[in-house]
């Protein structure tokens, strides 16, 4: 059994173990959740309608360089329903796919090297907590076709674009503004100096994807509503047919003692990743934790406060499946429960989100136990500090 096989076998057991431990820390919320879930079937029997989550399509686009090595990984997400437009979310290939557990760190590049796109897809689903509908790997030549409709792509490159050619380092493009052809776009996305950290090329990759999104404007003609989306290339065409946004996934350093081999790996900033994905693809979010599943709402503009709230819920062993930045403005936070509950719900630790009011949700949502509407009393102060842990997860 290889190291990667061993890691995959351990992931499910590890996640379950983490969740059991988390339930100890979330005793109050867990008690409320158990009480609420006891009423779930009863709530459905009395004819309450549960609203569905928006349905989106999520695809993983992997670009391999001329040697077959993973050069880039990007999530492509459609808008809900059959609307044109969507999102591109570049994912650093140096992200650790072990979730920070065990003695070995394994980058996404290693997953791809051993098992190709299927292995990479499983690792991405595990790390991001999202279900992929499509996954596709393309060569540089195949990747060029993806950008034909938006070329030339005007981009401001933050750094020189450097690559290793015939064992020598060469500068392909200087920093600054450039108008790139499809082939040149792919050059930037795949350029890599042998021995350099992945982070050295990341700013240019993110800049190119942002420029591609901007180049679509109100949408590039070519995709017809209702057309089948069978590949990630199809999905990207649909995203380009309407307004498209780009947002890269952030990372945090791994402590040296957790990476004794000094490998080029980084920890995904999981609270931010969950916040972003739960905003754009709530129907595709998985719920691996044993705690309750939340939709979190805040008024527009409270991005960092929302991220902190997501971090708290993840720390406490809950699932965050939906995030909404168009929530109502109110002083106290409100928990809308999907089912009737008793007074036991008052056992929730109010110190986390301030004064918390509990109401039975008149419009419950499928797959959501609690809609947490954050009030300005919490948003103005942020959550209470959490105890330190032995993992590499950074709690903002």
C-alpha positions in Angstrom: 0.0 0.0 0.0 1.4 3.4 -1.0 1.4 6.5 1.3 -1.4 8.0 -0.7 -3.5 4.9 -0.5 -3.0 4.8 3.3 -4.0 8.5 3.6 -7.2 7.9 1.7 -8.1 4.9 3.8 -7.5 7.0 6.9 -9.5 10.1 5.8 -13.0 8.7 6.6 -11.9 7.3 10.0 -10.0 10.5 10.8 -13.0 12.7 10.0 -15.3 10.6 12.1 -12.9 10.7 15.0 -12.5 14.5 14.8 -16.3 14.9 14.7 -16.8 12.7 17.8 -14.3 14.8 19.6 -16.0 18.0 18.4 -19.3 16.8 19.8 -17.8 17.0 23.3 -17.0 20.7 22.7 -20.4 21.4 21.3 -22.5 19.7 24.0 -25.0 22.5 24.2 -25.5 22.9 20.5 -25.5 19.1 20.1 -28.3 18.8 22.7 -30.4 21.4 20.9 -29.7 19.6 17.6 -30.8 16.2 18.9 -34.0 17.7 20.2 -34.7 19.5 17.0 -34.0 16.5 14.8 -36.4 14.3 16.8 -39.2 16.6 15.5 -38.0 16.4 11.9 -40.3 13.7 10.6 -43.2 15.2 12.6 -42.6 18.5 10.9 -42.8 17.0 7.5 -45.9 15.0 8.3 -48.0 18.1 9.1 -47.4 19.3 5.6 -44.7 21.9 6.0 -43.0 22.7 2.7 -39.2 22.6 2.7 -37.6 25.0 0.2 -34.9 23.5 -2.0 -31.3 24.9 -2.1 -30.2 26.4 -5.4 -28.8 23.8 -7.8 -25.5 24.6 -9.4 -23.0 22.6 -11.3 -19.4 22.3 -10.0 -16.5 21.2 -12.1 -12.8 20.7 -11.5 -10.5 21.8 -14.4 -7.0 20.4 -14.2 -4.3 21.6 -16.6 -1.3 19.3 -17.0 2.0 20.7 -18.5 3.9 19.1 -21.3 5.5 16.6 -18.9 2.1 15.4 -17.6 2.6 17.2 -14.2 -0.3 19.0 -12.6 0.2 22.7 -13.4 -3.1 24.1 -12.3 -6.4 23.3 -10.7 -9.5 25.5 -10.9 -13.1 25.0 -9.8 -15.7 26.2 -12.3 -19.2 26.9 -10.8 -22.3 27.7 -12.7 -25.0 30.1 -11.6 -28.2 28.5 -10.2 -30.7 27.0 -12.6 -30.0 27.4 -16.3 -28.6 30.9 -16.1 -25.4 31.8 -18.0 -22.5 33.1 -16.0 -20.6 31.7 -13.0 -17.4 31.6 -11.1 -13.8 30.4 -11.5 -12.0 29.6 -8.3 -8.2 28.9 -8.7 -7.0 26.3 -6.2 -3.2 26.1 -5.3 -1.8 22.8 -6.3 0.4 22.8 -3.2 -2.7 22.4 -0.9 -2.2 19.5 1.6 -4.8 16.8 0.8 -4.4 15.1 4.2 -6.4 17.7 6.1 -3.4 18.3 8.3 -3.7 14.9 9.9 -1.1 12.1 10.2 2.7 12.3 9.8 2.8 12.8 6.0 1.9 15.9 4.0 0.6 15.2 0.5 0.1 18.0 -2.0 -2.5 17.9 -4.7 0.3 17.5 -7.3 1.2 14.2 -5.6 -2.4 13.0 -5.7 -2.6 13.7 -9.4 0.8 12.1 -10.1 -0.4 8.8 -8.6 -4.0 8.6 -9.7 -4.7 11.2 -12.3 -7.9 13.3 -12.4 -9.9 10.7 -10.4 -7.5 10.8 -7.5 -7.2 14.6 -7.7 -11.0 14.9 -7.7 -11.4 12.8 -4.6 -8.7 14.8 -2.8 -10.3 18.1 -3.8 -13.8 16.9 -2.6 -12.2 15.9 0.7 -10.3 19.1 1.2 -13.0 21.5 0.1 -16.1 19.6 1.4 -17.8 20.0 -1.9 -19.3 17.5 -4.4 -17.9 17.6 -7.9 -20.3 17.0 -10.8 -17.6 17.1 -13.4 -13.8 16.7 -13.6 -11.5 17.1 -16.6 -7.8 17.3 -17.3 -6.5 19.1 -20.3 -3.2 19.4 -22.0 -1.7 22.8 -22.8 -2.9 22.5 -26.4 -6.4 21.5 -25.3 -6.4 24.4 -22.8 -5.8 26.9 -25.5 -9.2 26.2 -27.0 -10.8 27.2 -23.7 -9.7 30.8 -24.0 -10.3 31.4 -27.7 -13.5 33.3 -27.1 -12.0 35.9 -24.7 -8.7 36.5 -26.4 -6.7 38.7 -26.3 -6.8 38.7 -22.5 -5.5 42.0 -21.0 -3.8 41.3 -17.7 -1.4 43.0 -15.3 1.1 40.4 -14.3 2.3 41.1 -10.7 5.6 39.2 -11.3 7.8 38.1 -14.2 6.6 34.9 -15.7 9.5 32.4 -15.5 9.8 28.9 -16.6 12.4 26.1 -16.8 13.3 25.3 -20.4 16.0 22.7 -21.2 17.2 22.9 -17.6 17.6 26.7 -17.8 15.5 29.4 -16.3 13.9 31.8 -18.8 11.6 34.8 -18.5 8.6 34.3 -20.7 6.9 37.7 -19.9 8.0 40.7 -17.8 5.8 42.0 -15.0 3.2 44.6 -16.0 0.4 44.8 -18.5 0.2 42.3 -21.3 -2.3 41.3 -23.9 -2.2 37.5 -24.1 -3.2 35.1 -26.8 -4.8 31.8 -25.8 -1.4 30.1 -26.1 0.2 32.8 -23.9 -2.6 32.5 -21.3 -1.7 28.8 -21.0 2.0 29.6 -20.9 1.4 31.7 -17.8 -0.9 29.1 -16.2 1.7 26.3 -16.7 5.0 28.2 -16.3 7.1 26.8 -13.4 10.7 27.1 -12.4 12.1 23.8 -11.2 12.6 23.7 -7.5 10.6 26.9 -6.7 7.7 26.9 -4.4 4.2 26.9 -6.0 3.4 30.1 -4.3 6.0 31.9 -6.5 3.8 31.5 -9.6 0.4 31.9 -7.8 0.0 35.7 -8.2 0.3 35.5 -11.9 -2.1 32.5 -12.2 -4.7 34.4 -10.1 -4.2 37.5 -12.2 -4.8 35.7 -15.4 -8.0 34.0 -14.2 -9.3 37.4 -12.9 -8.5 38.9 -16.3 -10.3 36.1 -18.1 -13.4 36.7 -15.9 -13.2 40.4 -16.6 -12.9 39.8 -20.4 -16.2 38.0 -20.5 -18.0 41.3 -19.6 -21.7 40.7 -19.7 -21.1 37.4 -21.5 -19.5 35.8 -24.5 -22.0 34.6 -27.1 -21.9 30.9 -28.0 -23.6 29.0 -25.2 -27.3 28.2 -25.7 -29.5 27.9 -22.6 -30.5 24.3 -22.1 -27.4 23.0 -23.9 -26.0 19.8 -22.3 -23.0 20.4 -20.0 -21.1 17.2 -20.2 -17.5 18.4 -19.6 -15.8 21.1 -17.6 -15.1 22.8 -20.9 -18.8 23.0 -21.5 -19.3 24.3 -18.0 -16.6 27.0 -18.6 -18.3 28.0 -21.8 -21.6 28.4 -19.9 -19.8 30.5 -17.2 -18.3 32.7 -19.9 -21.7 33.3 -21.5 -22.7 35.6 -18.7 -21.1 37.6 -15.9 -18.2 35.7 -14.4 -16.3 36.3 -11.2 -12.9 34.9 -10.1 -11.8 34.4 -6.5 -8.7 32.3 -5.6 -8.7 30.0 -2.6 -6.5 31.2 0.2 -3.9 29.2 2.2 -2.1 29.4 5.5 1.4 28.1 6.3 1.9 24.6 7.8 3.9 24.6 11.0 7.4 23.2 10.5 6.8 20.4 13.0 3.9 19.2 11.0 5.9 19.1 7.8 9.3 17.7 8.9 10.2 16.8 5.4 10.0 20.4 4.3 7.7 19.6 1.4 6.1 22.3 -0.7 2.6 22.0 0.9 0.2 24.5 2.5 -2.9 24.3 4.5 -6.2 25.5 2.9 -7.8 28.4 4.7 -10.8 26.2 5.3 -13.2 28.7 6.9 -12.7 31.0 4.0 -13.1 28.2 1.5 -16.3 27.0 3.1 -17.6 30.5 3.2 -17.0 31.0 -0.5 -18.3 27.7 -1.7 -21.4 27.9 0.6 -22.1 31.2 -1.0 -21.8 30.1 -4.7 -22.7 26.4 -4.5 -24.7 25.6 -1.4 -26.5 22.6 -3.0 -23.1 21.0 -3.7 -21.7 21.3 -0.2 -21.2 18.1 1.7 -22.0 17.7 5.4 -19.2 15.4 6.8 -19.5 16.6 10.4 -21.9 15.0 12.9 -23.3 18.3 14.1 -26.1 20.4 12.8 -26.1 21.9 9.3 -26.3 25.7 9.1 -27.2 28.5 6.7 -25.6 31.7 7.9 -26.9 35.1 7.0 -25.4 38.6 7.4 -26.1 42.0 5.9 -23.9 43.0 3.0 -20.3 44.0 3.7 -19.6 41.8 6.8 -17.2 39.4 5.0 -14.6 39.0 7.7 -17.2 38.7 10.4 -19.0 36.0 8.3 -15.7 34.1 7.9 -15.2 34.3 11.7 -18.7 32.9 12.3 -18.1 30.1 9.9 -14.8 29.3 11.6 -16.6 29.1 15.0 -19.2 26.7 13.6 -16.6 24.5 12.0 -14.6 24.4 15.2 -17.7 23.3 17.1 -18.3 20.4 14.8 -21.2 21.9 12.7 -21.6 21.9 9.0 -22.0 25.2 7.1 -23.8 24.5 3.9 -25.2 27.9 2.9 -23.9 31.5 3.3 -26.0 34.5 2.4 -24.8 38.1 2.4 -28.2 39.7 1.9 -29.5 39.0 5.5 -31.7 41.4 7.4 -30.3 44.1 9.7 -31.1 43.3 13.3 -29.5 43.8 16.7 -29.7 40.3 18.2 -28.8 37.2 16.3 -31.7 34.8 15.5 -31.6 31.0 15.0 -34.4 29.9 12.8 -34.9 26.2 13.5 -36.2 23.9 10.8 -38.3 22.0 13.4 -40.1 22.7 16.6 -38.0 22.5 19.7 -38.4 22.7 23.5 -36.8 25.1 26.0 -33.7 23.0 25.9 -32.5 25.0 22.9 -31.7 27.8 25.4 -28.7 25.6 26.5 -26.8 26.9 23.5 -23.8 28.9 24.6 -25.0 32.4 23.9 -21.5 33.8 24.5 -20.5 32.7 21.0 -23.0 34.7 19.0 -24.2 37.2 21.7 -27.9 37.3 22.6 -29.5 34.6 20.5 -33.2 34.3 19.9 -34.8 31.0 18.8 -37.7 30.8 16.3 -39.3 28.0 14.3 -38.5 28.8 10.7 -41.8 29.4 8.8 -39.9 28.6 5.5 -37.6 25.7 6.3 -34.9 24.7 3.8 -34.1 21.2 2.7 -30.9 20.0 4.3 -30.6 22.9 6.7 -31.2 22.5 10.4 -30.6 26.1 11.5 -30.7 29.4 9.7 -28.4 31.6 11.7 -29.1 35.3 11.1 -26.2 37.3 12.6 -27.2 40.5 14.4 -25.2 43.7 14.6 -24.5 43.0 18.3 -22.3 40.1 17.2 -21.1 41.5 14.0 -19.8 44.6 15.7 -17.6 42.6 18.2 -16.8 39.3 16.5 -16.8 35.9 18.2 -15.2 35.0 21.5 -11.6 33.7 21.1 -11.4 29.9 20.7 -8.9 27.7 22.5 -5.8 26.7 20.5 -5.8 23.3 18.8 -3.1 20.9 17.6 -4.1 21.2 14.0 -2.9 23.7 11.5 -6.3 25.3 11.0 -6.1 29.1 11.4 -9.1 30.6 13.3 -9.4 34.3 12.4 
